[in-house]
Amino acid sequence: MEEEKLFSVRTEFVSRVSTSVIRDLLDKLLQERVVNSGEMESLQEMARAEKARELIDMVLKKGQPACKILIDAFCELDPFLSELLQLK
């Protein structure tokens, strides 16, 4: 279910999420071992929209538990946008 939810908001997430929220999401995903330091570093050099796109695609490939961690972290870090995207 989380995978479908995340995929359905992909376009809006990519166009609206801020750089600081992406950075905080990456920190949280690293802490939860969803991404490793190599994956995190590869995203650092990208532009904001590309970084958001790669982040969401990377997590989608890792399955349901990873998607849930991303959604929960996003709802915590950006309650306004996550509510707008109906992720809560």
Stockholm file with secondary structure:
# STOCKHOLM 1.0

chainA/1-88         MEEEKLFSVRTEFVSRVSTSVIRDLLDKLLQERVVNSGEMESLQEMARAEKARELIDMVLKKGQPACKILIDAFCELDPFLSELLQLK
#=GR chainA/1-88 SS CHHHHHHHTHHHHHHHCCHHHHHHHHHHHHHTTSSCHHHHHHHHTSCHHHHHHHHHHHHHHTCHHHHHHHHHHHHHHCHHHHHHTTCC
#=GC SS_cons        CHHHHHHHTHHHHHHHCCHHHHHHHHHHHHHTTSSCHHHHHHHHTSCHHHHHHHHHHHHHHTCHHHHHHHHHHHHHHCHHHHHHTTCC
//
